[in-house]
Every structure is written in structure tokens, then in C-alpha cells.
Amino acid sequence: MVSMASKRDYYEILGVAKDASPEQIKKAYKKLAIANHPDRNPGDESAVGRFKEAAEAFEVLSDQQKRARYDRFGHAGVSGNGAGHQFTDVSDIFEAFGDLFDGFGMFGQGGRRGGRTQRGSHLRSAITIDLLEAARGCTRTLEVRRRETCVTCHGSGAKPGTKPQTCDYCGGRGHVVQAQGFFRVQTTCPACQGVGNVVRDKCADCGGTGTQPKSSKLDVKVPSGVDNGMQLCLRGEGEAGPGGGPPGDLYVDIQVRPHPFFERHEKNLACRVPISFSQAALGTEVEIPLIDGKQRLTIPAGTQPGEHLKLRGMGMPDPHGGRRGDLFVEVQVEVPQNVSRKQEKILRELAELEKVEVTPHRMSFFEKLRDYFVPADPAETAAPKD
């Protein structure tokens, strides 16, 4: 098994820049695949290795979500949970990307192999979980509408008691080859769609497709630490392949609801804790919630508004097995809007000690009313003499 540390950069493999467009990535992959195609390099294992390496790079960079995870986390972001795919068999590459080369001039047995069954279509669904479920991991039941193998013909598409017959158009090879000058252009057989055989007497229950629509319930295990926008791949849970072919995969998008207290930043969590001015000045202990319980947090004396306190390892788990994230607590010093007379007296004494100016004492409504009706002392209001 190749370690992630020794794997080459996918952009370097395809020879494209990190801001390359999808069309540039596809063009670069086609060029590499043709140059290192096994039929063009018989017996050259190094060419086969480059052929697989290019396919793996293209499989990630051609997918918008996988490419975003790779740009963010490198190989670790597309390993495990079906996020990326390592091709161990050249035939897997033909099956996955063979359609890219129809009519492009692949050599020999490129594309689909003759008489080979086709893989079923991939499906896509989504589940929504909350932050605590994302932190701990959970299992969700998902109902999927898909085409499954016909129980009557067992996927062959043929009427019970009969069998599919070899395609007369391609001779069972699944493809046709036309000579154009020095090149041989290979395309999928239009008569059998690359399967290599045709069904003469079709199954009455599936109409010769070998599959039937059905609703199925699947238990999806969500690993701890998943983030909003991540994707799980359930191998073989897609639609059944026509003619008894292998099933496709089911891709499940993860959506995580916002939490009322915690804000998530990748593996780290953040929250805000309100304290009073006296608590910030003198220090205190407050109880804060965690994603898996609660804890008393010491607020040091002299803590400033907006200051962050870090709780190491109290954030989200890493879905790829790395170190757990941290929890950052932002201290918010609350200023009371209404104070009692005793509180006001103490605060004014503190202001005098600090030698700072504060708003003068506000007269009550009755004090203002008394001054309005009681005339002022004439001596105090007399005009100054020249």
C-alpha cells in the first residue's frame, strides 16, 4: 500500500496548474492515458503504473467536491470513506472512464472489453444531522429508490429458459473498430451498447433490461467528525447494472445544521460566554457546555472583553484520524443597562478613584418637577453688575 506521504501531487501527475479548468484537466488526462495505454506499451509495468496514477488523479480532480477537499487537505482529504479511489485493475479504469475515449483513437482493447457487462448508474442522496451527531457519529436510515436486479431473469434480461445471444454486429466484442489512415478508431457497438450480446426473447417482468425499480432502506453509518458538505460513498449501493452487470455506488451528501451555541471552524469550535465587569476584573469560574458534557472554566482576573481562552482537544474529532480540534471561548463583558442606587454609588466611587469622567447623576422626574415650580434664589439669578 502506498503511503500518503509518498504519493505524488495530483496536479503534478497531470501536468496542470492548480487553477486549471475542468476542460484542461480532462485534456491532460486523455493525453497521459493514450501515451501510457497498456495496448501501446505491452509488457511495460511502469507505463501501467503511470496509467493508473493518471486515472487516480483525474478521478479526484474531475470531481468538484473531491477537488475542493484535496486542495484543502491534500491526500488525507480524499482517502477513506470512499472519498477517493485507487485503481488496482486496468479494467476498472476502462470501465470508469472508457466513455471519454469513444472515437478518440484508443488502441486495441481500450474502453469497454468485449462481452463485458456494464456497471449500474451511481446514485446520490443526502442526510441532515446536527452538530452533536457529527461529533459523536451516528447511524441514519435512508430510503433509496433504485433499479435492482430482476428476480425473474436474475439480471440477464432474457425470458426464463432462454439466454442472451451473441451480437451479430460486433461479433460479441462489444465494440467496433474502423481504420482511418494510420489510426484505428474504436467505438462502442451501437447494437448491443458494449455488452457483446443481445436479448431476443425478453423477460416479461423487466422488459429485457434485467432490472426493476424498487425502494430499499439502507442504514448509513456516519463517522464522527464529518463536516457540512462532506460526502460518503456506499460501494455497490447504486443501481444494478444492465444484463446482470455490477451495481453502481451511492454517494450521500452530509448536511450539518447550525448549532445555537457553538460555531464550527473546520475541526475547531468557538463559543461566547458573557460575564460581568466585576467578574472580568476580579476573576471567576463559569460552567460552560461541551459537545460531550460540561466543564468549569476559570476566567483569570483582568480578562479583557473579546479575549479568547483555549481549551485544547475539546473541539471536533478529525474524520481522517488526526488530532482532535480545540474549543475557543470568547469572553464577552456585559455592561448593565439598569443599575440600582447602591450599584451606582459604588461605580461613582470607583470612577473617582480612577480619576475618570462619567455622566452626571440624572435627576428623577419629580426632582425636575420640583425645580420647575420652586423659584430659584433671586441672589443666584441676579444679573452681574458692570
C-alpha positions as CSV (number, residue, x, y, z in Angstrom):
1,M,0.0,0.0,0.0
2,V,1.4,3.4,-1.0
3,S,1.5,5.8,2.0
4,M,0.0,9.3,1.6
5,A,3.4,10.9,2.3
6,S,5.0,9.2,-0.7
7,K,2.1,9.9,-3.1
8,R,2.8,12.5,-5.9
9,D,0.7,15.6,-6.2
10,Y,-2.3,15.1,-8.5
11,Y,-1.7,18.4,-10.3
12,E,1.9,17.4,-10.9
13,I,0.9,14.0,-12.2
14,L,-1.4,15.5,-14.8
15,G,1.0,18.4,-15.5
16,V,-1.6,21.2,-14.9
17,A,-1.7,24.2,-12.7
18,K,-3.8,24.3,-9.5
19,D,-6.2,26.7,-11.2
20,A,-6.6,24.6,-14.3
21,S,-10.1,24.4,-15.7
22,P,-12.1,21.1,-15.9
23,E,-11.5,21.0,-19.7
24,Q,-7.7,21.4,-19.2
25,I,-7.7,18.6,-16.7
26,K,-9.7,16.3,-19.0
27,K,-7.4,17.1,-21.9
28,A,-4.2,16.5,-19.8
29,Y,-5.6,13.1,-18.6
30,K,-6.5,12.0,-22.1
31,K,-3.0,12.8,-23.3
32,L,-1.4,10.8,-20.5
33,A,-3.8,7.9,-20.8
34,I,-3.1,7.5,-24.5
35,A,0.7,7.8,-24.0
36,N,0.7,5.1,-21.3
37,H,-2.1,2.9,-22.5
38,P,-1.3,-0.8,-21.9
39,D,-2.0,-1.7,-25.5
40,R,0.5,0.8,-26.7
41,N,3.1,-0.3,-24.1
42,P,2.9,-4.1,-24.0
43,G,4.9,-5.6,-21.1
44,D,5.8,-2.2,-19.7
45,E,4.8,-2.2,-16.0
46,S,6.0,1.3,-15.4
47,A,3.6,2.5,-18.1
48,V,0.8,0.6,-16.4
49,G,1.7,2.3,-13.2
50,R,1.6,5.8,-14.8
51,F,-1.7,4.8,-16.4
52,K,-3.2,4.0,-13.0
53,E,-1.7,7.1,-11.4
54,A,-3.2,9.4,-14.0
55,A,-6.6,7.8,-13.6
56,E,-6.5,8.3,-9.8
57,A,-5.5,11.9,-10.2
58,F,-8.2,12.5,-12.8
59,E,-10.9,10.7,-10.7
60,V,-10.3,13.3,-7.9
61,L,-9.6,16.5,-9.8
62,S,-12.5,16.0,-12.2
63,D,-15.0,15.9,-9.3
64,Q,-15.7,19.4,-7.9
65,Q,-16.2,18.4,-4.3
66,K,-13.3,15.9,-4.2
67,R,-11.0,18.5,-5.8
68,A,-12.1,21.1,-3.1
69,R,-11.2,18.6,-0.3
70,Y,-7.9,17.8,-2.0
71,D,-7.0,21.4,-2.3
72,R,-7.8,21.9,1.4
73,F,-6.4,18.8,3.0
74,G,-4.2,17.1,0.4
75,H,-4.3,13.3,0.0
76,A,-5.7,13.0,3.5
77,G,-8.9,14.8,2.4
78,V,-9.7,12.2,-0.3
79,S,-8.7,9.0,1.5
80,G,-11.1,6.8,3.3
81,N,-14.9,6.9,3.4
82,G,-14.9,6.4,-0.4
83,A,-13.7,9.9,-0.9
84,G,-11.1,8.8,-3.4
85,H,-10.4,5.7,-5.4
86,Q,-7.2,3.7,-6.0
87,F,-7.4,1.7,-9.2
88,T,-5.8,-1.7,-8.8
89,D,-7.0,-3.2,-12.1
90,V,-6.6,-1.5,-15.5
91,S,-10.1,-2.8,-16.4
92,D,-11.6,-0.7,-13.6
93,I,-10.2,2.4,-15.4
94,F,-11.7,1.3,-18.7
95,E,-15.0,0.9,-17.0
96,A,-14.8,4.2,-15.2
97,F,-13.5,6.4,-17.9
98,G,-13.9,4.4,-21.1
99,D,-16.6,6.8,-22.4
100,L,-14.1,9.6,-22.5
101,F,-12.2,7.8,-25.3
102,D,-15.0,6.6,-27.6
103,G,-13.9,7.8,-31.0
104,F,-10.7,9.3,-29.7
105,G,-8.4,6.7,-31.0
106,M,-7.7,4.3,-28.1
107,F,-5.7,1.3,-29.0
108,G,-6.6,-2.4,-29.1
109,Q,-8.8,-3.3,-26.2
110,G,-9.3,0.2,-24.8
111,G,-12.6,1.3,-23.4
112,R,-15.1,-1.5,-22.7
113,R,-13.9,-5.0,-23.1
114,G,-15.9,-7.3,-25.5
115,G,-18.7,-9.2,-23.9
116,R,-18.3,-7.4,-20.7
117,T,-21.3,-6.4,-18.6
118,Q,-21.9,-2.8,-17.8
119,R,-21.8,-1.2,-14.4
120,G,-25.0,0.3,-13.0
121,S,-25.5,4.0,-12.6
122,H,-24.3,5.9,-9.5
123,L,-27.0,7.5,-7.2
124,R,-26.9,10.5,-5.0
125,S,-28.8,11.3,-1.8
126,A,-28.4,13.5,1.3
127,I,-28.9,13.3,5.0
128,T,-29.1,16.1,7.6
129,I,-27.6,15.8,11.1
130,D,-27.0,18.1,14.0
131,L,-23.5,19.1,15.3
132,L,-23.6,16.6,18.3
133,E,-24.4,13.7,15.9
134,A,-21.5,14.9,13.7
135,A,-19.2,14.9,16.7
136,R,-20.1,11.5,18.0
137,G,-21.0,9.7,14.8
138,C,-24.4,8.2,14.2
139,T,-26.5,5.8,12.0
140,R,-29.3,7.1,9.8
141,T,-31.8,5.1,7.8
142,L,-32.0,6.2,4.2
143,E,-34.8,5.2,1.8
144,V,-33.5,4.9,-1.8
145,R,-35.4,4.4,-5.0
146,R,-33.3,2.4,-7.4
147,R,-33.3,-0.3,-10.1
148,E,-32.3,-3.7,-8.7
149,T,-31.6,-7.0,-10.3
150,C,-34.8,-8.6,-11.7
151,V,-35.7,-11.6,-9.6
152,T,-37.3,-13.4,-12.5
153,C,-34.4,-13.4,-15.0
154,H,-31.6,-12.9,-12.4
155,G,-30.4,-9.9,-14.3
156,S,-29.9,-11.5,-17.8
157,G,-32.9,-9.7,-19.3
158,A,-33.9,-12.9,-21.1
159,K,-37.1,-14.9,-20.7
160,P,-36.7,-17.8,-18.3
161,G,-35.5,-20.8,-20.2
162,T,-33.6,-18.7,-22.8
163,K,-30.2,-17.0,-22.9
164,P,-28.9,-13.8,-24.5
165,Q,-27.3,-14.3,-27.9
166,T,-24.0,-13.0,-29.3
167,C,-24.3,-9.7,-31.0
168,D,-24.1,-10.1,-34.8
169,Y,-23.0,-6.5,-35.4
170,C,-19.8,-6.7,-33.3
171,G,-19.3,-10.4,-33.0
172,G,-19.6,-10.3,-29.2
173,R,-16.7,-7.9,-28.8
174,G,-18.8,-5.0,-27.6
175,H,-17.0,-2.5,-29.8
176,V,-16.4,-1.9,-33.5
177,V,-13.1,-0.6,-35.0
178,Q,-12.7,1.5,-38.1
179,A,-9.5,2.2,-39.8
180,Q,-8.7,5.9,-40.5
181,G,-5.3,6.2,-42.1
182,F,-2.7,5.1,-39.7
183,F,-5.1,5.0,-36.8
184,R,-7.8,2.6,-35.6
185,V,-10.8,4.3,-34.1
186,Q,-12.7,2.3,-31.6
187,T,-16.3,3.0,-30.6
188,T,-18.9,1.2,-28.5
189,C,-21.1,-1.1,-30.5
190,P,-24.4,0.7,-31.3
191,A,-26.4,-2.6,-31.4
192,C,-25.5,-4.1,-28.0
193,Q,-24.3,-0.9,-26.3
194,G,-21.0,-2.6,-25.5
195,V,-22.4,-5.7,-23.8
196,G,-21.4,-8.1,-26.6
197,N,-24.8,-9.9,-26.6
198,V,-28.5,-9.1,-27.3
199,V,-31.7,-10.4,-25.8
200,R,-34.0,-11.9,-28.4
201,D,-36.7,-13.2,-26.0
202,K,-37.1,-10.6,-23.3
203,C,-38.2,-11.2,-19.8
204,A,-41.8,-10.1,-19.3
205,D,-41.2,-8.6,-15.9
206,C,-38.3,-6.3,-16.7
207,G,-38.7,-5.9,-20.4
208,G,-35.2,-7.2,-21.1
209,T,-33.4,-4.7,-19.0
210,G,-32.5,-7.1,-16.3
211,T,-33.5,-4.6,-13.6
212,Q,-36.7,-3.5,-11.8
213,P,-37.4,-0.3,-9.8
214,K,-37.6,-0.8,-6.1
215,S,-37.5,1.2,-2.9
216,S,-34.9,0.0,-0.3
217,K,-33.9,1.2,3.2
218,L,-30.2,1.4,4.0
219,D,-28.5,2.1,7.3
220,V,-25.9,4.7,6.7
221,K,-23.1,4.9,9.3
222,V,-21.9,8.4,9.6
223,P,-18.3,8.6,11.1
224,S,-17.5,11.1,13.9
225,G,-16.1,14.4,12.8
226,V,-17.8,14.8,9.4
227,D,-18.4,18.4,8.3
228,N,-21.0,20.1,6.2
229,G,-20.5,19.4,2.5
230,M,-18.6,16.1,3.0
231,Q,-19.7,13.0,1.1
232,L,-19.9,9.3,2.0
233,C,-19.7,6.6,-0.7
234,L,-21.6,3.4,-0.2
235,R,-19.9,1.0,-2.7
236,G,-22.3,-1.2,-4.6
237,E,-25.5,0.5,-3.3
238,G,-26.3,2.3,-6.6
239,E,-28.4,0.9,-9.4
240,A,-27.9,-2.6,-10.7
241,G,-26.1,-2.9,-14.0
242,P,-28.0,-3.9,-17.1
243,G,-27.6,-7.5,-18.2
244,G,-26.5,-8.6,-14.7
245,G,-23.7,-6.1,-14.5
246,P,-22.2,-4.9,-11.2
247,P,-24.1,-2.2,-9.3
248,G,-23.0,1.4,-9.1
249,D,-22.3,3.3,-6.0
250,L,-24.4,5.6,-3.7
251,Y,-23.0,9.0,-2.8
252,V,-24.5,10.5,0.3
253,D,-24.0,14.3,0.9
254,I,-23.7,15.3,4.6
255,Q,-25.6,18.4,5.8
256,V,-24.9,19.6,9.3
257,R,-27.4,22.0,11.0
258,P,-26.0,25.2,12.7
259,H,-25.7,24.9,16.5
260,P,-27.3,27.6,18.7
261,F,-24.2,27.8,20.9
262,F,-21.2,26.5,19.0
263,E,-19.7,27.9,15.8
264,R,-17.6,25.4,13.8
265,H,-14.3,26.3,12.0
266,E,-13.1,23.0,10.4
267,K,-12.0,20.9,13.5
268,N,-12.2,23.8,16.0
269,L,-15.3,25.1,17.8
270,A,-15.9,28.6,19.2
271,C,-18.5,29.9,21.6
272,R,-19.2,33.2,23.6
273,V,-19.5,33.4,27.4
274,P,-21.0,36.5,29.0
275,I,-19.6,37.7,32.3
276,S,-20.0,40.9,34.4
277,F,-17.4,43.7,34.7
278,S,-16.6,42.7,38.3
279,Q,-16.1,39.0,37.2
280,A,-13.7,40.2,34.4
281,A,-11.8,42.4,36.8
282,L,-11.6,40.1,39.8
283,G,-11.7,36.7,38.0
284,T,-14.3,33.9,38.4
285,E,-15.3,30.4,37.4
286,V,-18.2,29.7,35.0
287,E,-19.7,26.5,33.8
288,I,-19.7,26.0,30.0
289,P,-21.2,23.3,27.9
290,L,-19.1,21.0,25.8
291,I,-20.1,18.7,22.9
292,D,-19.9,15.8,25.2
293,G,-20.7,17.3,28.6
294,K,-19.8,20.4,30.6
295,Q,-16.8,21.9,32.4
296,R,-16.0,24.7,34.8
297,L,-13.8,27.3,33.2
298,T,-11.5,29.7,35.1
299,I,-11.7,33.3,34.0
300,P,-8.4,35.0,35.1
301,A,-8.6,38.3,36.9
302,G,-8.1,41.2,34.4
303,T,-9.6,39.3,31.4
304,Q,-10.3,41.8,28.6
305,P,-13.5,41.9,26.5
306,G,-13.2,39.8,23.4
307,E,-10.3,37.8,24.8
308,H,-10.2,34.1,23.8
309,L,-9.5,31.2,26.1
310,K,-8.4,28.0,24.5
311,L,-9.5,24.5,25.6
312,R,-7.1,22.1,23.9
313,G,-8.7,18.9,22.5
314,M,-12.3,20.0,23.2
315,G,-13.3,20.6,19.6
316,M,-14.4,18.2,16.9
317,P,-12.9,14.8,16.1
318,D,-10.9,14.5,12.9
319,P,-12.7,12.3,10.4
320,H,-9.4,11.2,9.0
321,G,-8.0,10.1,12.4
322,G,-5.8,13.1,13.2
323,R,-5.7,15.2,16.4
324,R,-9.0,16.5,17.8
325,G,-9.7,20.2,17.4
326,D,-9.8,22.8,20.1
327,L,-12.5,24.9,21.7
328,F,-12.1,28.7,21.8
329,V,-14.2,30.6,24.4
330,E,-14.6,34.3,23.7
331,V,-15.3,36.4,26.8
332,Q,-18.0,39.0,26.5
333,V,-18.1,41.6,29.3
334,E,-21.7,42.7,29.7
335,V,-22.5,46.3,30.7
336,P,-25.8,46.5,32.7
337,Q,-28.3,48.9,31.2
338,N,-30.0,49.5,34.6
339,V,-28.3,49.8,37.9
340,S,-29.6,50.2,41.5
341,R,-28.7,53.3,43.6
342,K,-26.2,51.2,45.6
343,Q,-24.5,50.0,42.5
344,E,-24.4,53.5,41.0
345,K,-22.9,54.8,44.2
346,I,-20.1,52.2,44.2
347,L,-19.4,52.7,40.5
348,R,-19.1,56.5,41.0
349,E,-16.7,56.0,43.9
350,L,-14.7,53.7,41.5
351,A,-14.8,56.4,38.9
352,E,-13.4,58.9,41.4
353,L,-10.6,56.5,42.3
354,E,-9.8,56.0,38.6
355,K,-10.0,59.8,38.0
356,V,-12.3,59.4,35.0
357,E,-15.2,61.5,34.0
358,V,-18.7,59.9,33.9
359,T,-22.1,61.2,33.1
360,P,-23.5,63.4,35.9
361,H,-26.2,62.0,38.1
362,R,-29.6,62.0,36.3
363,M,-32.4,63.9,38.1
364,S,-35.5,62.0,38.5
365,F,-38.8,63.2,37.0
366,F,-40.0,64.5,40.5
367,E,-36.7,66.4,41.1
368,K,-37.1,68.1,37.8
369,L,-40.7,68.9,38.6
370,R,-39.8,70.4,42.0
371,D,-37.2,72.7,40.4
372,Y,-39.8,73.9,37.9
373,F,-42.3,75.0,40.5
374,V,-40.0,76.3,43.2
375,P,-38.4,79.6,42.2
376,A,-34.7,79.9,42.4
377,D,-32.9,82.3,44.9
378,P,-33.0,85.8,43.5
379,A,-29.4,86.4,44.6
380,E,-28.3,83.4,42.5
381,T,-30.2,84.6,39.4
382,A,-29.3,88.3,39.6
383,A,-27.6,89.8,36.6
384,P,-23.9,90.6,37.2
385,K,-23.0,94.3,37.8
386,D,-20.8,96.2,35.5
